[in-house]
Amino acid sequence: MEALLKKEKQLIPHLAGKPEMLVCKDIRKVYPTPKGDYVVLDDLHLSIKKGEFVSIIGHSGCGKSTLLTMIAGLNEISGGNVIVDHEPIRGAGPDRAVVFQSPSLLPWLTALQNVMIGVNQVFPKATKAEKNDICKYYLNKVGLGNDFNKKATSLSQGMQQRVGIARAFALKPKILLLDEPFGMLDSLTRGELQDVLLEIWQKEKITAVAITHDVDESIFLADRVIMMTSGPYAKIGDELIIPFERPRNRKDVLEHPEYYDYRGYLMDFLNH
Ligand SMILES: Nc1ncnc2c1ncn2[C@@H]1O[C@H](COP(=O)(O)OP(=O)(O)OP(=O)(O)O)[C@@H](O)[C@H]1O
């Protein structure tokens, strides 16, 4: 518990001296409804360093997806600014890749072709062989080295989400945005994909923001867990730095003497 109380003083070694990659400044989101305006988010501030992995937790309906889709540029911002790499965003762009709960692959295309769609857009000047290499590299990384040419319809849900992860990394984005990426998977597959995600992230050290309902997942993945208050007028309620060593493996994290202190802190926030 001591460690938690001293959280401001803790440094995550791989973030030391890193600049800010994502800043959400005075964010406000209002949805017009038949009963009048609904203010989901208000006065929300968030700053994330280059290479940091942040998890966001909060009660259902508090506005997590709203925040993530605004960062992605897919949802209009009612007030404030989202700043990526020191530039305010103007709509969506390949600098922010999103992995949704459902990967929504094009069913008539193969795994490789699904990854290639984005790669073609982002690297128009690359040769066909170079683009093939990028797609195959990431499909290999997610464990689909033998499945490049399988149609999306013949892939299991877990395999489809592996393609979704490969597709996002292949864009070489500045920020990876994950909205409950493993929410539809059984717990075994979920664990496997968490490992896959962390393995690639560990290598690329890309800035990542993941929404999750799973407190254990939020700890396992993140350098910092952001806790959102319940809406309306939701904002950041608290945050917890997770200083566990990287690269991480599940067994070591679960057996860490302070693991249940961290878990308890987050559960307490959600239960109050
Ligand atoms: N287009 C919309 N119009 C009106 N209200 C909306 C719209 N989209 C979302 N909302 C409302 O805004 C609030 C936040 O929704 P959001 O999906 O961002 O929450 P969430 O925290 O991601 O929820 P969950 O954890 O259940 O996915 C909810 O009350 C939701 O009903």
The ligand as an ORCA input file, in Angstrom:
! r2SCAN-3c Opt
* xyz 0 1
  N     -24.841      9.123    -30.244
  C     -25.280      9.263    -29.004
  N     -26.362     10.024    -28.712
  C     -26.810     10.181    -27.463
  N     -26.247      9.605    -26.387
  C     -25.177      8.818    -26.601
  C     -24.642      8.598    -27.907
  N     -23.575      7.769    -27.811
  C     -23.437      7.483    -26.487
  N     -24.392      8.106    -25.770
  C     -24.556      8.073    -24.332
  O     -23.369      8.619    -23.768
  C     -23.020      7.896    -22.589
  C     -21.597      7.364    -22.722
  O     -21.568      6.333    -23.721
  P     -20.234      5.526    -24.030
  O     -20.570      4.455    -25.012
  O     -19.169      6.479    -24.376
  O     -19.923      4.894    -22.588
  P     -18.918      3.724    -22.167
  O     -18.314      4.148    -20.878
  O     -18.002      3.402    -23.290
  O     -19.928      2.524    -21.936
  P     -19.658      0.935    -21.971
  O     -18.612      0.672    -20.932
  O     -20.983      0.346    -21.614
  O     -19.218      0.588    -23.366
  C     -24.065      6.816    -22.395
  O     -25.035      7.294    -21.498
  C     -24.654      6.662    -23.786
  O     -26.002      6.259    -23.713
*
